[in-house]
């Protein structure tokens, strides 16, 4: 199950529809407000009733660009290490502004 909470509504909604048409169990949802910012989005997403039926939950920002094999590499850490509850991957964003600084 993939869950998307986004303010980039039209673009993300169309992408979710594209994946859903391929049989991927994905849902597009938006919040009524931005209370709590990212932590609020996470809290809101985890309240959804269908999350209780998921063994794993993966959440990406709309501008986050995971590697194609991210889940294949991340999930084994959880399977083989039951004391681990969270895996965070390297962040890479889709487009970098021309005037942004690299750190």
VENPETA-V703202 format. One record per helix or strand of 2 or more residues. SS is the DSSP state (hx for helix, st for strand). FROM is the first residue (numbers start at 0). LEN is the number of residues. Records with the same first field share a line. If there is no record, write none. Layout:
BEGIN
SS->FROM-LEN + FROM-LEN
END
This chain:
BEGIN
st->1-4 + 25-4 + 57-2
hx->8-13 + 36-10 + 48-5 + 69-11
END
